Amino acid sequence: MGFKMGIVGMPNVGKSTLFNALTRTAAAQAANFPFCTIEPNVGEVAVPDARLDKLAEIASSKSIIPTRMTFVDIAGLVKGASKGEGLGNQFLANIRETDAIAHVLRCFEDGDVTHVDGRVDPVADAETIETELMLADLESIEKRLQNLVRKVKGGDKDAVQQVRLLEEAKAALENGKPARTIEVDDDDLKAWNMLQLLTTKPVLYVCNVGESEASDGNSHSAAVAEMAANQGNSHVIISAQIEEEISQLEDDEAAMFLEEMGLHEAGLDRLIKAGYALLHLETYFTVGPKEARAWTVPAETKAPQAAGVIHGDFEKGFIRAETIAYEDFVTLGGEQAAKEAGKMRAEGKGYVVKDGDVLHFLFNT
C-alpha cells in the first residue's frame, strides 16, 4: 500500500511542470526504483527509504521492492469548476479518488507567465480552489439528502446515520468551513469516509518558488505557511524549475546540483515525506535472501491488519508476528544475530506496528 496524491492548481502555476519533473525523475531512477505510467496524467513512483537499502545489504537480498506513491495530475481548476466550468466535473471526480491533495500555488514572480486572474496571490488562489470544492460538496450533499428521504422514513439505520453526518457537513460548509474541520466519532468514521466529500481530503500546499528561493522561500511562501498552520494543513517549498533540471541529470550530477542550490534532498523526497506525515503513514519491512520489501500502513495499525496489506489470508489466519526493531536488526547485523541477542519478539493480535519494524508473519492457511 502506498497512497494516491492528487496534484491540483490553477492554470499556469507550475503544476504540470512539477508533475512531469517528478515522474521523469522517477523514470530515471535505478532498477530498484521502477516507474510506470498508468495513464498520461498518472505516475507511480517509488518511495525513497535508505533503511530499505541497508536491510537488503545486511540480508544479501536479491531484490529491493520499495513501497509506492501515485501522483495524479488533475486538470487545472478555474473559478466555476463546481458548476462544470473548464474541466470541472472531471476535475472533481479525479479528486474524489485520491487520499490527499497537493495544492500547487504560484509563489514566484514572472512577467512572462500569465496568471489567470492577472496577479500573484497564492493565498487567494488557495481560497478559490477551496471554495469550489466546498460548493461541489454542498451540491453533492443536497442530492444525497433528497435520495435518503425514503430510506429514513422506512427506518433504515444506515440512512439515518448518513443524514446526520451529511447535515453536520452541510452546516460546516454553509459556515465557510471545509468538512475536514468536523470532529467525527470512531463509531461514525467508516460511514463518514464513505461519503467521500472533497473537503475531507487533507491538503498539502506546495509553494512553487523561483530557483533562487528554493532553499528558504519568499514572502509568498511565508504567507502560505501561515495559512496552512492556521488550517492545520501542511506546506512544502519546491521549485518546479529546479525539479525539471534535476530530472535531466544522473544521480551524482543531481546530488552536486542540489548541494550547489543549498538543498539537502530532491523535491520528490520532501513531497513524499510531507505526504506521509500529513496522512499519518508508517513503513514496516519484510526482509530475506529473496527480497527486502517496504510496506506502508496507517499509524496505529495492529499486526493482523498490517499482515493483510501483504495478503488477505495473512490477516484471516494470523497467529503471531515475529518482530525486530530496525535499529536492532542493523546494529546486531541481521535476523539471526538479533534472535540470539533476544531482540526478536513474538507479538500477538493486539500488537501495534511501529515505524521501521522488521516483521515476519506466521499464519494458518
N, C-alpha and C positions, 0 to 999 in steps of 0.2 A: 504494500500500500504506500503510495506517495500521496500527493494531493494535487488538485487542479486549481490553478490561479488564473482568473480572467484579467487580461490587461486592457484597461479601458482608458478613455481620454477623449477630449475634444479634438477636432481636426488640427493638424499642424502643431502638435505639442511634442512630437518625437516618439510617439507610441510605437508605430510600426518600425521605425529605425531601431528602437531598443529591442523589440521582439526579434527582428531579423539578425541583429548583432548577437543576441543571446543564443539563438538557435544555431547560428553559424559557429559560434564558439564551441557549442556542444558537439556539432558535427566534426569539428577539428580535434576533439579530444581523442586520447588513445583508445585502443580496443576495449580496455576495461570500462570505458565510459561511453557506451554507444549512444547514438542519437537516431531517432526515426521521426519522419514526418507523417502524421496520421492523416491530416488534411492540410490544404495550403495555409490555413491560419492556426494550425495546432502543432506545437512542437513538444516533444518529450525529451527531457534531459536527465542526466544522472545527477544525484545529489552528492557533491564532493564531501568526503569524510576521511581525513587522514587516519583515523583509528582503524578503518577497514583495511587499508593497505598494511598497517602494522600487524594486525591479526593474521592476515594472509601470509605475511613474511614469516611469522613465527610458526604457523601451522603448515608451511610449504603448500598452501592451497594452489591447485592448478588454475582456478579461475576466480575472478573477483566480480561480484554482482552487486552493484550499489542499488539503493532504493531510488525511486523515480519521482520526478516532478513534471507536471504537464502545464505548459503555458498556452493560453488561448488568446489570440489576438482578436479582440472583439471590435466590430466596425465602429468607426468614430461617431461619437454622440453629438447631436445638436439639440438646441432647445426645441421642445415639442416632440421629442422621441417617444414619450409616453402616449402621444396621440398618433403615432405612426410616422412622424416626420423623419426624413432621411431613411435609414435602415432600422427604424425604431423597433418594430416587432421582432425582427431577427436579433437585434442587439439585446433586447430584454430576455428573450428565450435563451440565448447563449450564456448570459449572466446567471440565470437560474440553475444551470448545470455545474457551476463552479463552487469550490469550497470557500474561496476568498476572492477579494477584488484588489488588484494592484492598480491604483488610480494614478496614471502618469499626468503630472502637472507641469506646465511650462514655467520654468523658473529662470529662463535665460532671455537676454535682450538680443534681438537680431532683426534689423530693419528689412532684411531680405526674406524673412519667413513671416508671412502674413498670419495674424491671429484672426479667427473667425469673428470675434467681436471688436477687433481693432485695438486691443490693449493687452498688456501683460499683467494679469492679476490672478495668480494661481488659487487664492482663497475663493474668489468669485467663481472661477471655473469649477472648483470642488462643490460649491453650493449649487451650481447649475445642474450638475450630474446628480447630486443627492436629491434635489427637488424632483427631477424627472423620475428617479427610482421611487420616491415616495408617492408621486402621483400615480405611477403604474401600480404600486401596491394597493392604493386606495381603490382604484378601479377594479382590481382583481378581487379585493375583499367584498366590495358591493355585489359583484356577480355571485361569489360563493355564498354569501348570506342569503341571497334570494333562492339559490338552489337548495339550501339546507332547511328552509321553512317547513316543507312537508315532512322531512325526516324527524325534525324536532317535535312536531305535533304528534308523530307516531311513537314518541318516547325513545328514540334511538339515542343511547347514552353517548356514543362517539360523536354524533352530530351535535348534541348539547355541549360537549366539551369543545368542539371546533368553533361553535358560535361564540362561546365565552372568550376563547382566545382571539378570535377574529375581531370581536368587539373591543378587546383590550388594545389590539394592534391599531385598530381604526382610531380609537381615542388618542393614542400617542401620535399617530401620523397627522391627525387634524390639529394637534397642538404643535406641529412642526418638528416632531422628534421621530427619528427612524425606529423601526421595530426592534433593533438590537439593543435599545435602551431599556427594554422591558425585562424585569426580573421574572424568570419562569421557574416554577417549582419542578422538582425532579419528576413528580408524577405526571406533569404535563409536557415534559421535554420531548418525548417521542412524537406526540401529536403536533407540538409546536414546529418541530423540524420538518414534519411532513407538509406543513403549509407552504414551504418554500418561498417565503416572502423575500423580495430582493434586498430590502433594507435590513435583513437579519445577517447578511454576509459581513464578516469582519473586513475592515478596509486597511490597506497598506498604501500610504501616499508615497509615490515615487517622484522625488523632486529632480526633474531633468535640468541640470545646470550646464553652464558653459565649461569648456575644457579646463580653463584656468581656475575654476571654482569647485572642481570635483572633490577636493580634499576637505574643505571647510564650509562650502556652500556660500550663500549670499543672503541679502535681506529678504528676498522672495522665499527662499527655503526656510529661513528663520520664522517667517510668518506661518508657513505651512506646519512647521514643528510645533508652534504654539497652538494652532488649531487642532492638530492631531492629539496633543496632550489633553486639551480640554474635552475632546470627544472620547478619550480612552482608546484611540486608534494609534497606529504606528506610522513612522515615516522613515525613509531611507534616501540618501543623496546619491545620485548617479548621473554621470554624463553619458548620454546615448552616443555622443560623438566619440568619446574615448572607447566605449564598448565596441563601437563599429571598427575602430582601428585595431583594437586587441584581437578581434575576431579574425583578422587577416594575418596574424603573426603566429609563429611557432611558440611552443611553451616557454623556452628560455628567453626569447625576444620579448614575449608578453610580460614575463616577470621583471625584466630590466625596464621596460616601458612603464610599468606600474610604479616601480621604485622611483623612477625619474619624476613621476607625477605626484609623488608623496602618498601613494596608495598602497595599502598592505595586501589587498586582495581584489579580485575582479568583481564587477557589479553583480554578476550572476551569483557568486557565492554569498555576497551580502544580501541580495534579494531573497535567496533561499533561506538563509538563517533568520532573516526578519519574518519570513512567512511561517517558518516552523514555530518561532516564538509567538507569533500572532495567533496561531491555531493550537498552541499548547501541544505540539507533537514531540515525540521522543523516538530514539532509534535503539533497537537491540540487534544482536548479531548471532548468526549461526556459523560455526567455523569447523572445518575439517579438511582432510587432504584433497578432497574433490573440489570444494569451493568454500570461499568466505563470502557471506552474504549479509546485507543490511536490510532491516525491515522497519517500517515506520508504523507507530501506533500512537493513539492519543495518550497524553499523560494520565496516570491513574488507571491504566488498563491492567486487568488481572491476567494471570498466567494462561488460563484456558482460552480467553479471548485473543491474547497475543498469539497463541498457537494457531488459532483459527485463521489468522492472517496468512499463514503458510498453506493450510488446507482445512476445510471444514471438518474433516474426520479427526484431525488433531484435537479440535475443541470438543467434539462429541465424546471421544473416547479418552479424554485427558486423564492421566494418572498422576504425574508429577513433572516438575521441571527441574533439571539439574542446572544450577546457576553458578556462574563465576563472574565476579565484577571485572570490568575491563582492566582496571589498574592491576589487579591481582594476576590476571592472565598474562599481561605484558611483563610485569615485574618478575614473576616466577618463571616465565619462559614457556607457557603453554598449558594445555589441559591436564596432562598427566602430572606435571610438577605442582600445579595448583591443587589437584586432588590429593597428592601425597602430603601437601602442607596444610590440609584441612580447610582449604579455601573454596572447595566445591560444596554447595549446599543443595539439599533436596527440598524443594518448595511445593506446597500443595495448591489447591484451587483458590485459596484466599490471597496468594502472594501478588503484590502489586509490582509489576515490572518496572525497573529503573533504567534510565537512560544509560546506555553503554553496557548493559548486561550481555554476557555471552551465555546463550541458552541452548539446552538440549532437551527436547520434549519426549517423554515416554507416554504412550497411549495404547488403548485397546483397539483393535481393528474390528 
